[in-house]
Amino acid sequence: MNEEENECARKMVIASLWCIQTDPSYRPSMSKVVEMLEGKLDSLQMPPKPYLFSPSRSEVQEKVEAH
């Protein structure tokens, strides 16, 4: 991959991470996504929670037992 392709891929990943935020208020509008993809890579910031994760099995079990 050349540098331009690498930058494009990184922008797509960062924009995608914003789009899958579990809190809808963090998700960008489509016009903002277009701005992210057309803008400079160094102006993009990682979202506050950059990935989804599953709670551990013990955390789930504790919550079930508490109710």
C-alpha positions as CSV (number, residue, x, y, z in Angstrom):
1,M,0.0,0.0,0.0
2,N,1.3,3.4,-0.8
3,E,1.1,6.4,1.6
4,E,-2.1,7.8,0.0
5,E,-3.9,4.5,0.2
6,N,-2.7,4.1,3.8
7,E,-4.1,7.5,4.8
8,C,-7.4,6.8,3.1
9,A,-7.7,3.5,4.9
10,R,-7.0,5.1,8.3
11,K,-9.6,7.8,7.7
12,M,-12.2,5.2,6.8
13,V,-11.4,3.2,10.0
14,I,-11.6,6.3,12.2
15,A,-14.9,7.5,10.6
16,S,-16.3,3.9,10.9
17,L,-15.4,3.9,14.6
18,W,-17.4,7.1,15.1
19,C,-20.3,5.6,13.3
20,I,-20.6,2.5,15.5
21,Q,-20.6,4.4,18.8
22,T,-23.1,2.8,21.2
23,D,-24.2,6.3,22.4
24,P,-26.2,7.8,19.4
25,S,-25.2,11.3,20.4
26,Y,-21.6,10.5,19.5
27,R,-22.4,9.3,16.0
28,P,-21.7,11.8,13.2
29,S,-24.2,12.9,10.6
30,M,-23.5,11.7,7.0
31,S,-22.3,15.2,6.0
32,K,-19.8,15.1,8.9
33,V,-18.6,11.6,7.7
34,V,-18.0,13.1,4.3
35,E,-16.0,15.9,5.8
36,M,-14.0,13.4,7.8
37,L,-13.2,11.4,4.7
38,E,-12.4,14.4,2.5
39,G,-10.3,16.2,5.2
40,K,-6.8,15.7,6.5
41,L,-6.0,12.6,8.6
42,D,-4.2,14.6,11.3
43,S,-7.4,16.6,12.0
44,L,-9.4,13.4,12.8
45,Q,-9.7,12.3,16.4
46,M,-10.4,8.9,17.8
47,P,-13.8,8.6,19.4
48,P,-14.1,8.4,23.2
49,K,-14.8,4.7,23.1
50,P,-13.1,3.5,20.0
51,Y,-14.4,0.0,20.0
52,L,-17.2,-2.2,21.2
53,F,-16.5,-4.7,23.9
54,S,-18.4,-7.4,25.7
55,P,-18.5,-7.4,29.5
56,S,-16.8,-10.4,31.1
57,R,-19.0,-13.4,31.9
58,S,-18.6,-12.8,35.6
59,E,-19.9,-9.2,35.3
60,V,-23.0,-10.5,33.4
61,Q,-23.6,-13.2,36.0
62,E,-23.3,-10.7,38.9
63,K,-25.9,-8.5,37.2
64,V,-28.3,-11.4,36.6
65,E,-27.9,-12.6,40.2
66,A,-28.5,-9.0,41.6
67,H,-32.0,-8.9,40.0
